Amino acid sequence: MLSFILRGILIGLLFGMPAGVVGAMTAQRTLTYGMKAGLLTGLGSSVADCLYACVGAFGLTLVSDFLLRHQSIINLAGGCLIIGMGIRMFQIRHDGVNNTLGSTGNVRLFLSSFAVGITNPAAILTFLFAFSWFGINGQTGFLEGIGLVCGVFMGTYIWWGVLSGFVTWLKKKAKSHHLQSLNRIFGIILILFGVVVLVRDFLD
């Protein structure tokens, strides 16, 4: 079981490092609200990754077939969500101090990144490829599958923790007007990501 946990951690690290949309969200929220917000954002993505890892690890073909069959609709919803968050991010003003979030805001951080992660059914194929690469055939035993999924969670969350910590360090070096500019840059990045998702969805 330990070997499955270790392989899961490595897969999670490799899967998380191409940060993409959630990486931009994590960095921007860490800049605006602090490291806790970045960790909550990463947590939502890690939980979504774990669900898809479960589908791959336990060979849940009914679930994977359903998600891949409706991939276009799910991607459409995900692209619109990303664009909406990008527009909102672009409009955030940074007043030189940490903005604060209540418990509702914290839940929103988690759910929004979870929604972005879960509206990417192609992640199932990525995990299946990664499992095959590491010699895991997708039909593991129950304990081995649990160890693999836990490892994936730890690997992805280690990456989000490192990213949040790095951005927190950068934040201490940056000036307030630079943070405002970065908010707009991250907003534009998310809008572009969303447009790419929609265009690719229509072309497929």
Secondary structure, 3 states (H helix, E strand, C coil): CHHHHHHHHHHHHHHHCCCHHHHHHHHHHHHHHCHHHHHHHHHHHHHHHHHHHHHHHCCCHHHHHHHHHCHHHHHHHHHHHHHHHHHHHHHCCCCCCCCCCCHHHHHHHHHHHHHHHHCCCCHHHHHHHHHHHCCCCCCCCHHHHHHHHHHHHHHHHHHHHHHHHHHHHHHHHCCHHHHHHHHHHHHHHHHHHHHHHHHHHHHC
